[in-house]
Amino acid sequence: MSYTINGARFHKAPPISDVFVNKNTVVFTDHKGQQRVALNNSSQRVKFLHWLVS
């Protein structure tokens, strides 16, 4: 599954084992390794987290 933010595409490969949130930065660890996502605002952060855990 993929998610596009500001022209950058992110992929998740379940299972998601760790999720860290610091203001508008989300770091998660999945089957392929750790990824860091910088978001512009809190609404983007909420949408991204909803996609990530669904």
C-alpha positions in Angstrom: 0.0 0.0 0.0 1.2 3.5 -0.7 0.4 7.0 0.5 1.5 10.2 -1.3 2.3 13.5 0.5 3.6 16.6 -1.2 4.7 14.5 -4.2 6.6 11.9 -2.1 5.3 8.4 -2.0 5.5 6.2 1.1 4.9 2.5 1.3 4.0 0.4 4.2 4.8 -3.3 4.5 2.9 -4.8 7.4 3.3 -5.6 10.2 3.9 -2.2 11.6 5.9 -2.7 14.8 6.7 0.8 16.1 5.2 4.2 15.5 6.8 7.4 17.0 5.2 10.9 16.6 6.9 14.2 17.4 4.9 17.2 16.4 4.6 16.8 12.6 7.2 14.0 12.1 6.2 10.4 12.1 8.7 7.5 12.3 7.5 4.0 11.8 9.1 0.6 11.5 7.6 -2.0 9.2 8.7 -5.3 7.5 11.2 -3.4 5.3 12.7 -1.2 8.0 12.4 2.3 9.5 10.9 5.2 7.6 10.7 8.9 8.6 7.9 11.1 7.3 7.9 14.9 7.7 4.4 16.4 7.5 3.3 20.1 7.0 0.5 20.2 9.6 -1.5 18.3 12.2 -4.3 17.4 9.8 -1.8 15.7 7.5 -0.4 13.9 10.5 -3.8 12.6 11.5 -4.6 11.4 8.0 -1.2 9.7 7.6 -1.5 7.9 11.0 -5.0 6.7 10.1 -3.7 5.3 6.8 -0.7 3.7 8.6 -2.6 1.8 11.2 -5.6 0.8 9.0 
